[in-house]
Structures are given as C-alpha cells and as structure tokens.
C-alpha cells in the first residue's frame, strides 16, 4: 500500500511540475500595469531611451546576462547605472511580477 501511495504522489508531483510554467507564481497582468506606471517612460516597447543597446528585447537580455527573473529582479530592486532602484518604491512581489512581464514580452518580441 505504501508503494502505491508513493508512486501516486510521485506521479502527481511530476505532472504538476511538468505542466506548470516557471513564471506561473508571478502575475504578468499586474506586472504589465506596474511596468506601464514605472518603466515604460524609459523602456517603451521594450526599448531603452537612455542606452539604446541595452533594451529589454530577448537578444539584448541574453547578451548582457539579464535573461532571467533573478537578474531582472536584482536590477529593478537595486538599480544600476542610469537606472534608479525601485526596491523601496515597489514590493518584492510587484518586482517579481514586472520581471515575469518583461520575460514574457521578450519571448513574444514585445508585440502588444
């Protein structure tokens, strides 16, 4: 009986992880609203009005080792160069939502 329960639990765990998106914990709809309110002034359409080479497009994110939620969260939280820190303005879950939105848009070529 224990073996059957173990196999069943393992099957449920595998199914759950296999069909769950890594960004599912984040809310990209909320991230979109936060991006519009806090980021779009400099990053409209995934661009970068301050440094045109460092856009939020997938190719640039990959080139500059920013194509991960962790890297984007760190940049948004602490700022870097001309980019201000948003860690005191936004809550951690809000920053996670923005990061998820940026990655989603980068994957979709910022078409919206």
N, CA, C and O atoms as a MOPAC input file, in Angstrom:
PM7 MOZYME 1SCF
protein

 N      0.82300 1    -1.19000 1     0.00000 1
 C      0.00000 1     0.00000 1     0.00000 1
 C      0.86500 1     1.25100 1     0.00000 1
 O      0.57600 1     2.20900 1    -0.71700 1
 N      1.94600 1     1.24600 1     0.81800 1
 C      2.83800 1     2.40300 1     0.87700 1
 C      3.47500 1     2.66700 1    -0.48500 1
 O      3.66600 1     3.81600 1    -0.88400 1
 N      3.79900 1     1.58400 1    -1.19100 1
 C      4.42600 1     1.72700 1    -2.50400 1
 C      3.45300 1     2.37300 1    -3.49000 1
 O      3.86000 1     3.21800 1    -4.28700 1
 N      2.19700 1     1.99500 1    -3.44900 1
 C      1.17800 1     2.56600 1    -4.34100 1
 C      0.99700 1     4.04600 1    -4.05100 1
 O      0.91700 1     4.85800 1    -4.97300 1
 N      0.93300 1     4.39900 1    -2.77800 1
 C      0.78300 1     5.80600 1    -2.39500 1
 C      2.01100 1     6.60800 1    -2.82500 1
 O      1.87800 1     7.72800 1    -3.31900 1
 N      3.18800 1     6.04800 1    -2.64200 1
 C      4.41300 1     6.73100 1    -3.05800 1
 C      4.43400 1     6.97700 1    -4.56000 1
 O      4.78300 1     8.06700 1    -5.01300 1
 N      4.06200 1     5.96900 1    -5.32400 1
 C      4.02500 1     6.10100 1    -6.78600 1
 C      2.98700 1     7.13700 1    -7.18700 1
 O      3.22700 1     7.94700 1    -8.08300 1
 N      1.84800 1     7.11300 1    -6.53600 1
 C      0.78700 1     8.07700 1    -6.82900 1
 C      1.24100 1     9.50400 1    -6.52800 1
 O      1.03200 1    10.40600 1    -7.34000 1
 N      1.85100 1     9.71000 1    -5.38300 1
 C      2.34100 1    11.04600 1    -5.01700 1
 C      3.43600 1    11.51900 1    -5.96600 1
 O      3.46600 1    12.68800 1    -6.35100 1
 N      4.32200 1    10.62600 1    -6.33700 1
 C      5.36800 1    10.97300 1    -7.28700 1
 C      4.76900 1    11.34600 1    -8.63300 1
 O      5.22300 1    12.29900 1    -9.26600 1
 N      3.76800 1    10.61900 1    -9.07700 1
 C      3.09800 1    10.91500 1   -10.35100 1
 C      2.43900 1    12.28800 1   -10.31500 1
 O      2.53300 1    13.04900 1   -11.27800 1
 N      1.77800 1    12.60500 1    -9.21700 1
 C      1.14000 1    13.91600 1    -9.06900 1
 C      2.19000 1    15.01800 1    -9.10000 1
 O      1.98700 1    16.04000 1    -9.75500 1
 N      3.29800 1    14.83200 1    -8.41200 1
 C      4.36400 1    15.83200 1    -8.38600 1
 C      4.95000 1    16.04200 1    -9.77500 1
 O      5.16300 1    17.17900 1   -10.19600 1
 N      5.20900 1    14.96200 1   -10.48100 1
 C      5.76800 1    15.07600 1   -11.83700 1
 C      4.78200 1    15.78300 1   -12.74900 1
 O      5.17500 1    16.66200 1   -13.51600 1
 N      3.52400 1    15.42000 1   -12.68200 1
 C      2.50100 1    16.05500 1   -13.51200 1
 C      2.40300 1    17.53900 1   -13.20300 1
 O      2.30800 1    18.35700 1   -14.11800 1
 N      2.42500 1    17.89400 1   -11.92100 1
 C      2.32900 1    19.29500 1   -11.51500 1
 C      3.49000 1    20.10600 1   -12.06000 1
 O      3.28200 1    21.18400 1   -12.61800 1
 N      4.70000 1    19.61100 1   -11.90800 1
 C      5.86800 1    20.36000 1   -12.37800 1
 C      5.98300 1    20.35300 1   -13.89700 1
 O      6.48000 1    21.31700 1   -14.47900 1
 N      5.54200 1    19.31000 1   -14.53100 1
 C      5.65500 1    19.22100 1   -15.99000 1
 C      4.73100 1    20.20100 1   -16.69100 1
 O      5.04600 1    20.66600 1   -17.78600 1
 N      3.61000 1    20.51900 1   -16.08800 1
 C      2.62600 1    21.37400 1   -16.74800 1
 C      2.45200 1    22.72900 1   -16.07500 1
 O      1.46500 1    23.42300 1   -16.32100 1
 N      3.39200 1    23.10400 1   -15.24100 1
 C      3.34200 1    24.40600 1   -14.59300 1
 C      4.46000 1    25.26900 1   -15.14300 1
 O      5.62200 1    24.86100 1   -15.15800 1
 N      4.10700 1    26.45700 1   -15.59300 1
 C      5.09500 1    27.40200 1   -16.10500 1
 C      5.93700 1    27.92200 1   -14.95400 1
 O      5.40200 1    28.13600 1   -13.86600 1
 N      7.25900 1    28.13900 1   -15.15300 1
 C      8.09700 1    28.64200 1   -14.07600 1
 C      7.66300 1    30.01600 1   -13.59100 1
 O      7.89000 1    30.36000 1   -12.43100 1
 N      7.04600 1    30.80200 1   -14.45600 1
 C      6.62500 1    32.15000 1   -14.07800 1
 C      5.18500 1    32.17400 1   -13.57600 1
 O      4.62700 1    33.25200 1   -13.37200 1
 N      4.57100 1    31.00200 1   -13.37100 1
 C      3.16400 1    30.97000 1   -13.00400 1
 C      2.89900 1    31.60000 1   -11.65200 1
 O      1.78400 1    32.06100 1   -11.40500 1
 N      3.87600 1    31.63500 1   -10.77700 1
 C      3.67800 1    32.25800 1    -9.47800 1
 C      3.55600 1    33.77300 1    -9.61500 1
 O      2.95100 1    34.42700 1    -8.76600 1
 N      4.11600 1    34.32000 1   -10.66200 1
 C      4.05900 1    35.75500 1   -10.88100 1
 C      2.82000 1    36.10700 1   -11.68900 1
 O      2.30800 1    35.29100 1   -12.45500 1
 N      2.35200 1    37.31500 1   -11.50900 1
 C      1.16000 1    37.81800 1   -12.17500 1
 C      1.58500 1    38.79000 1   -13.27100 1
 O      1.89500 1    39.94800 1   -12.99100 1
 N      1.59900 1    38.32400 1   -14.51200 1
 C      2.06900 1    39.17600 1   -15.60700 1
 C      1.08700 1    40.29200 1   -15.94000 1
 O      1.48800 1    41.31600 1   -16.49500 1
 N     -0.19100 1    40.11600 1   -15.61400 1
 C     -1.17200 1    41.19300 1   -15.84100 1
 C     -0.85800 1    42.35700 1   -14.90000 1
 O     -0.84400 1    43.51800 1   -15.30800 1
 N     -0.60800 1    42.02200 1   -13.63900 1
 C     -0.20300 1    43.05000 1   -12.67700 1
 C      1.14600 1    43.63400 1   -13.07500 1
 O      1.36200 1    44.84100 1   -12.96900 1
 N      2.05700 1    42.76900 1   -13.53600 1
 C      3.36800 1    43.22500 1   -13.99100 1
 C      3.26600 1    44.21500 1   -15.13400 1
 O      4.04000 1    45.17000 1   -15.20000 1
 N      2.31400 1    43.99600 1   -16.04000 1
 C      2.11400 1    44.90600 1   -17.16700 1
 C      1.69600 1    46.28800 1   -16.67900 1
 O      2.20000 1    47.30000 1   -17.16600 1
 N      0.77900 1    46.33200 1   -15.72100 1
 C      0.32500 1    47.61400 1   -15.17600 1
 C      1.45500 1    48.32800 1   -14.44000 1
 O      1.62200 1    49.54100 1   -14.56600 1
 N      2.22700 1    47.56300 1   -13.67000 1
 C      3.35800 1    48.15400 1   -12.94900 1
 C      4.42500 1    48.65300 1   -13.91000 1
 O      5.01800 1    49.71000 1   -13.69200 1
 N      4.67100 1    47.89200 1   -14.98000 1
 C      5.64200 1    48.28700 1   -15.99900 1
 C      5.20500 1    49.60200 1   -16.64000 1
 O      6.00700 1    50.52100 1   -16.80400 1
 N      3.93500 1    49.67800 1   -16.99800 1
 C      3.41000 1    50.89600 1   -17.62900 1
 C      3.56900 1    52.10700 1   -16.71200 1
 O      3.91300 1    53.19400 1   -17.17500 1
 N      3.32700 1    51.92700 1   -15.43800 1
 C      3.37900 1    53.02800 1   -14.48000 1
 C      4.80300 1    53.42400 1   -14.07700 1
 O      5.04600 1    54.58200 1   -13.73700 1
 N      5.74800 1    52.47200 1   -14.11200 1
 C      7.07700 1    52.73300 1   -13.56700 1
 C      8.23300 1    52.61700 1   -14.55500 1
 O      9.29900 1    53.18700 1   -14.32100 1
 N      8.04200 1    51.89700 1   -15.64100 1
 C      9.17300 1    51.55800 1   -16.51100 1
 C      9.04000 1    52.06900 1   -17.94600 1
 O     10.03500 1    52.35500 1   -18.61200 1
 N      7.80600 1    52.17700 1   -18.40300 1
 C      7.56800 1    52.47900 1   -19.81800 1
 C      8.11300 1    53.84200 1   -20.24300 1
 O      8.34100 1    54.06300 1   -21.43200 1
 N      8.32400 1    54.74600 1   -19.31500 1
 C      8.86900 1    56.05000 1   -19.67300 1
 C     10.23000 1    55.90700 1   -20.34900 1
 O     10.54800 1    56.65800 1   -21.27200 1
 N     11.01300 1    54.96900 1   -19.90300 1
 C     12.34600 1    54.73200 1   -20.48700 1
 C     12.37800 1    53.47700 1   -21.36000 1
 O     13.23700 1    53.35600 1   -22.23400 1
 N     11.46000 1    52.55000 1   -21.13400 1
 C     11.51200 1    51.25000 1   -21.80600 1
 C     10.27000 1    50.97300 1   -22.64800 1
 O      9.80600 1    49.83400 1   -22.70900 1
 N      9.73400 1    51.99100 1   -23.29100 1
 C      8.54500 1    51.81700 1   -24.11800 1
 C      8.81000 1    50.76000 1   -25.19900 1
 O      9.81800 1    50.81200 1   -25.90300 1
 N      7.88800 1    49.80800 1   -25.31200 1
 C      8.01800 1    48.75300 1   -26.30900 1
 C      9.24100 1    47.87600 1   -26.14400 1
 O      9.68000 1    47.23600 1   -27.10000 1
 N      9.79800 1    47.83800 1   -24.93900 1
 C     10.98500 1    47.01900 1   -24.69000 1
 C     12.28200 1    47.69200 1   -25.08100 1
 O     13.34700 1    47.07800 1   -25.02000 1
 N     12.20100 1    48.94900 1   -25.48300 1
 C     13.40700 1    49.68700 1   -25.85700 1
 C     14.11600 1    50.24200 1   -24.64000 1
 O     13.83200 1    49.84800 1   -23.50900 1
 N     15.03300 1    51.15300 1   -24.87500 1
 C     15.75400 1    51.82500 1   -23.79900 1
 C     16.13000 1    53.20500 1   -24.30800 1
 O     17.02200 1    53.33700 1   -25.14600 1
 N     15.46300 1    54.22600 1   -23.81300 1
 C     15.70500 1    55.58800 1   -24.28100 1
 C     17.02000 1    56.16100 1   -23.77900 1
 O     17.53300 1    57.11800 1   -24.36000 1
 N     17.57600 1    55.60000 1   -22.71600 1
 C     18.82500 1    56.10100 1   -22.14000 1
 C     20.03600 1    55.44500 1   -22.79500 1
 O     20.99500 1    56.13000 1   -23.15300 1
 N     19.99800 1    54.12700 1   -22.95400 1
 C     21.09400 1    53.37800 1   -23.57000 1
 C     20.48600 1    52.43300 1   -24.59700 1
 O     20.03800 1    51.33800 1   -24.25600 1
 N     20.47300 1    52.84900 1   -25.82800 1
 C     19.76500 1    52.12000 1   -26.88700 1
 C     20.25300 1    50.67500 1   -27.08400 1
 O     19.51000 1    49.84900 1   -27.61500 1
 N     21.46200 1    50.36500 1   -26.67400 1
 C     21.98500 1    48.99800 1   -26.83400 1
 C     21.39600 1    48.03900 1   -25.80000 1
 O     21.25500 1    46.84600 1   -26.07200 1
 N     21.05300 1    48.54700 1   -24.62900 1
 C     20.59700 1    47.69400 1   -23.52800 1
 C     19.07000 1    47.73300 1   -23.41800 1
 O     18.49900 1    48.29600 1   -22.48400 1
 N     18.44300 1    47.11300 1   -24.40500 1
 C     16.98500 1    47.06400 1   -24.42500 1
 C     16.49000 1    45.89800 1   -23.58700 1
 O     17.27300 1    45.17400 1   -22.97300 1
 N     15.18900 1    45.73300 1   -23.57300 1
 C     14.56600 1    44.60500 1   -22.88600 1
 C     14.15900 1    43.52900 1   -23.88600 1
 O     13.34900 1    42.65500 1   -23.57700 1
 N     14.71800 1    43.60100 1   -25.06800 1
 C     14.45500 1    42.59000 1   -26.08400 1
 C     15.29600 1    41.35700 1   -25.75100 1
 O     16.36500 1    41.46700 1   -25.15000 1
 N     14.81200 1    40.20600 1   -26.14100 1
 C     15.43200 1    38.93900 1   -25.74500 1
 C     16.91600 1    38.88200 1   -26.09000 1
 O     17.72600 1    38.44200 1   -25.27400 1
 N     17.27100 1    39.31600 1   -27.27300 1
 C     18.67200 1    39.25300 1   -27.70200 1
 C     19.57400 1    40.08700 1   -26.78200 1
 O     20.66300 1    39.64700 1   -26.41200 1
 N     19.12400 1    41.27100 1   -26.42000 1
 C     19.92300 1    42.13000 1   -25.53800 1
 C     19.96700 1    41.55900 1   -24.12100 1
 O     21.01500 1    41.57000 1   -23.47500 1
 N     18.83900 1    41.06600 1   -23.64500 1
 C     18.82600 1    40.46900 1   -22.30800 1
 C     19.79900 1    39.30300 1   -22.23100 1
 O     20.51500 1    39.15300 1   -21.24100 1
 N     19.82900 1    38.47600 1   -23.27600 1
 C     20.76900 1    37.35100 1   -23.30900 1
 C     22.20700 1    37.84800 1   -23.39700 1
 O     23.08500 1    37.34700 1   -22.69500 1
 N     22.44400 1    38.82500 1   -24.25200 1
 C     23.80100 1    39.35600 1   -24.44500 1
 C     24.38800 1    39.91000 1   -23.14600 1
 O     25.57000 1    39.72000 1   -22.86100 1
 N     23.56100 1    40.58700 1   -22.37100 1
 C     24.03400 1    41.22700 1   -21.14100 1
 C     23.73000 1    40.40100 1   -19.88700 1
 O     23.71700 1    40.93800 1   -18.77900 1
 N     23.48500 1    39.09300 1   -20.05800 1
 C     23.22300 1    38.17100 1   -18.94000 1
 C     22.07600 1    38.64300 1   -18.04600 1
 O     22.15000 1    38.56700 1   -16.82000 1
 N     21.01900 1    39.12900 1   -18.68900 1
 C     19.85100 1    39.61100 1   -17.95300 1
 C     18.59700 1    38.80100 1   -18.26100 1
 O     17.50300 1    39.17100 1   -17.83400 1
 N     18.73900 1    37.70500 1   -18.99300 1
 C     17.57700 1    36.92100 1   -19.40100 1
 C     17.21300 1    35.88500 1   -18.33500 1
 O     17.24500 1    34.67800 1   -18.57700 1
 N     16.86900 1    36.38800 1   -17.16200 1
 C     16.36700 1    35.53500 1   -16.07400 1
 C     15.59800 1    36.42300 1   -15.11200 1
 O     15.88200 1    37.61300 1   -14.98000 1
 N     14.63800 1    35.83500 1   -14.45300 1
 C     13.86500 1    36.59100 1   -13.46600 1
 C     14.78700 1    37.12700 1   -12.36900 1
 O     14.62800 1    38.26200 1   -11.92100 1
 N     15.74300 1    36.31500 1   -11.94100 1
 C     16.63800 1    36.72300 1   -10.86100 1
 C     17.44600 1    37.96800 1   -11.24200 1
 O     17.57700 1    38.89300 1   -10.44100 1
 N     17.98400 1    37.98900 1   -12.45800 1
 C     18.79100 1    39.13000 1   -12.90200 1
 C     17.93800 1    40.38800 1   -13.02800 1
 O     18.36400 1    41.47100 1   -12.62700 1
 N     16.75300 1    40.25200 1   -13.57700 1
 C     15.86700 1    41.40900 1   -13.73500 1
 C     15.41400 1    41.90800 1   -12.37400 1
 O     15.37900 1    43.11600 1   -12.13800 1
 N     15.06800 1    41.00300 1   -11.48200 1
 C     14.64800 1    41.39100 1   -10.12900 1
 C     15.76100 1    42.16600 1    -9.43600 1
 O     15.49700 1    43.19000 1    -8.80700 1
 N     16.99000 1    41.69900 1    -9.53900 1
 C     18.12000 1    42.39300 1    -8.90800 1
 C     18.29100 1    43.78900 1    -9.50000 1
 O     18.50200 1    44.75200 1    -8.76300 1
 N     18.20300 1    43.90600 1   -10.82900 1
 C     18.37600 1    45.21000 1   -11.49500 1
 C     17.26500 1    46.17100 1   -11.09400 1
 O     17.53400 1    47.33100 1   -10.78200 1
 N     16.03300 1    45.70800 1   -11.09800 1
 C     14.90600 1    46.57600 1   -10.73800 1
 C     14.99000 1    46.95900 1    -9.25500 1
 O     14.72600 1    48.10600 1    -8.89500 1
 N     15.34600 1    46.03000 1    -8.42400 1
 C     15.41400 1    46.29600 1    -6.98200 1
 C     16.51600 1    47.28300 1    -6.63700 1
 O     16.28300 1    48.23200 1    -5.88800 1
 N     17.72200 1    47.07200 1    -7.17600 1
 C     18.88800 1    47.85000 1    -6.77000 1
 C     19.28500 1    48.94500 1    -7.75300 1
 O     20.06700 1    49.83100 1    -7.40600 1
 N     18.75700 1    48.89600 1    -8.97400 1
 C     19.15200 1    49.85500 1    -9.99100 1
 C     20.57500 1    49.57900 1   -10.45700 1
 O     21.27600 1    48.73400 1    -9.90100 1
 N     20.98800 1    50.31300 1   -11.49200 1
 C     22.35300 1    50.16400 1   -11.99000 1
 C     22.57700 1    51.24200 1   -13.04400 1
 O     21.72700 1    51.45700 1   -13.90800 1
 N     23.70000 1    51.90700 1   -12.97400 1
 C     23.97800 1    52.97200 1   -13.93600 1
 C     22.90700 1    54.04900 1   -13.86000 1
 O     22.61800 1    54.56800 1   -12.78100 1
 N     22.32200 1    54.38200 1   -14.99600 1
 C     21.28900 1    55.42500 1   -15.04800 1
 C     19.93600 1    54.94100 1   -14.54100 1
 O     19.03600 1    55.74800 1   -14.30600 1
 N     19.78900 1    53.63400 1   -14.37200 1
 C     18.50100 1    53.10500 1   -13.91700 1
 C     18.38400 1    53.22800 1   -12.40200 1
 O     19.24600 1    52.75300 1   -11.66200 1
 N     17.30500 1    53.87100 1   -11.94700 1
 C     17.12400 1    54.00500 1   -10.49200 1
 C     16.68800 1    52.69100 1    -9.85900 1
 O     16.19500 1    51.79100 1   -10.54000 1
 N     16.87400 1    52.59700 1    -8.56000 1
 C     16.41900 1    51.44300 1    -7.79200 1
 C     14.94000 1    51.60400 1    -7.47600 1
 O     14.48400 1    52.69300 1    -7.12700 1
 N     14.20200 1    50.52000 1    -7.60100 1
 C     12.77700 1    50.54200 1    -7.29200 1
 C     12.45400 1    49.70900 1    -6.05800 1
 O     11.28300 1    49.50300 1    -5.74000 1
 N     13.47700 1    49.23000 1    -5.36200 1
 C     13.28200 1    48.36500 1    -4.20700 1
 C     12.54200 1    48.99700 1    -3.05700 1
 O     11.91800 1    48.28600 1    -2.26900 1
 N     12.58800 1    50.31300 1    -2.93000 1
 C     11.86200 1    50.98100 1    -1.85600 1
 C     10.49500 1    51.46600 1    -2.32600 1
 O      9.62400 1    51.77100 1    -1.51100 1
 N     10.31200 1    51.53500 1    -3.62900 1
 C      9.05200 1    52.00800 1    -4.19900 1
 C      8.07000 1    50.86200 1    -4.44100 1
 O      6.86000 1    51.02700 1    -4.28500 1
 N      8.60300 1    49.69900 1    -4.82200 1
 C      7.76800 1    48.54100 1    -5.13300 1
 C      8.05500 1    47.40700 1    -4.15900 1
 O      9.17900 1    47.26000 1    -3.67900 1
 N      7.04200 1    46.61300 1    -3.87400 1
 C      7.20700 1    45.43900 1    -3.02300 1
 C      7.87500 1    44.33000 1    -3.82100 1
 O      7.86700 1    44.34900 1    -5.05200 1
 N      8.44900 1    43.37100 1    -3.12100 1
 C      9.16000 1    42.26400 1    -3.77400 1
 C      8.27000 1    41.51300 1    -4.76100 1
 O      8.71500 1    41.18200 1    -5.86000 1
 N      7.01400 1    41.23800 1    -4.38400 1
 C      6.12800 1    40.51700 1    -5.30200 1
 C      5.77000 1    41.35800 1    -6.52100 1
 O      5.53800 1    40.81100 1    -7.59900 1
 N      5.72100 1    42.67000 1    -6.36900 1
 C      5.46900 1    43.54500 1    -7.51500 1
 C      6.65200 1    43.50200 1    -8.49100 1
 O      6.46300 1    43.47300 1    -9.70700 1
 N      7.85600 1    43.49700 1    -7.95000 1
 C      9.05400 1    43.42000 1    -8.79300 1
 C      9.10900 1    42.07100 1    -9.50400 1
 O      9.50200 1    42.00500 1   -10.66900 1
 N      8.72600 1    41.00800 1    -8.82800 1
 C      8.65800 1    39.68600 1    -9.46300 1
 C      7.66100 1    39.70200 1   -10.62400 1
 O      7.91200 1    39.10900 1   -11.67300 1
 N      6.53900 1    40.37700 1   -10.43200 1
 C      5.52900 1    40.47800 1   -11.48600 1
 C      6.06400 1    41.25900 1   -12.68600 1
 O      5.81300 1    40.88500 1   -13.83200 1
 N      6.78700 1    42.32700 1   -12.43200 1
 C      7.39300 1    43.10500 1   -13.51700 1
 C      8.39900 1    42.24200 1   -14.26700 1
 O      8.42100 1    42.24600 1   -15.49800 1
 N      9.22000 1    41.51000 1   -13.54800 1
 C     10.22300 1    40.63800 1   -14.18500 1
 C      9.54500 1    39.58900 1   -15.05700 1
 O      9.98300 1    39.33400 1   -16.17900 1
 N      8.47800 1    38.98000 1   -14.54600 1
 C      7.74900 1    37.97400 1   -15.32300 1
 C      7.16300 1    38.60000 1   -16.58400 1
 O      7.19400 1    37.99300 1   -17.65400 1
 N      6.63200 1    39.80700 1   -16.45700 1
 C      6.07600 1    40.50200 1   -17.62100 1
 C      7.16400 1    40.80100 1   -18.65500 1
 O      6.95400 1    40.60100 1   -19.85200 1
 N      8.31200 1    41.27300 1   -18.20100 1
 C      9.42000 1    41.58000 1   -19.11600 1
 C      9.85500 1    40.32500 1   -19.86400 1
 O     10.04500 1    40.36100 1   -21.08000 1
 N     10.01400 1    39.22400 1   -19.15100 1
 C     10.42200 1    37.97800 1   -19.80300 1
 C      9.35600 1    37.48400 1   -20.78800 1
 O      9.68600 1    37.00600 1   -21.87300 1
 N      8.09900 1    37.59700 1   -20.41500 1
 C      7.00600 1    37.19700 1   -21.30600 1
 C      7.03400 1    38.04000 1   -22.58500 1
 O      6.90600 1    37.50900 1   -23.68800 1
 N      7.20200 1    39.35000 1   -22.42700 1
 C      7.24200 1    40.22800 1   -23.58500 1
 C      8.48300 1    39.99100 1   -24.43100 1
 O      8.41100 1    40.03200 1   -25.65900 1
 N      9.60600 1    39.74600 1   -23.79700 1
 C     10.83500 1    39.45600 1   -24.54100 1
 C     10.64900 1    38.20100 1   -25.37500 1
 O     11.07200 1    38.15500 1   -26.53000 1
 N     10.02600 1    37.18900 1   -24.80600 1
 C      9.77600 1    35.95000 1   -25.53700 1
 C      8.81700 1    36.16000 1   -26.70800 1
 O      8.88400 1    35.43900 1   -27.70400 1
 N      7.93100 1    37.14100 1   -26.59000 1
 C      6.94000 1    37.41200 1   -27.62700 1
 C      7.35600 1    38.55400 1   -28.55600 1
 O      6.55800 1    39.00500 1   -29.37800 1
 N      8.58700 1    39.01900 1   -28.42900 1
 C      9.07200 1    40.09200 1   -29.30300 1
 C      8.44600 1    41.45400 1   -29.02500 1
 O      8.43000 1    42.31800 1   -29.90100 1
 N      7.93500 1    41.65200 1   -27.82200 1
 C      7.31800 1    42.91300 1   -27.42200 1
 C      6.20400 1    43.33900 1   -28.37700 1
 O      6.05900 1    44.52100 1   -28.69000 1
 N      5.42400 1    42.36400 1   -28.83300 1
 C      4.28700 1    42.65200 1   -29.71100 1
 C      3.02100 1    42.71800 1   -28.88100 1
 O      2.48900 1    41.68200 1   -28.48300 1
 N      2.54500 1    43.88500 1   -28.62200 1
 C      1.27900 1    44.09300 1   -27.90100 1
 C      0.81900 1    45.48800 1   -28.06400 1
 O     -0.22800 1    45.85900 1   -27.53300 1

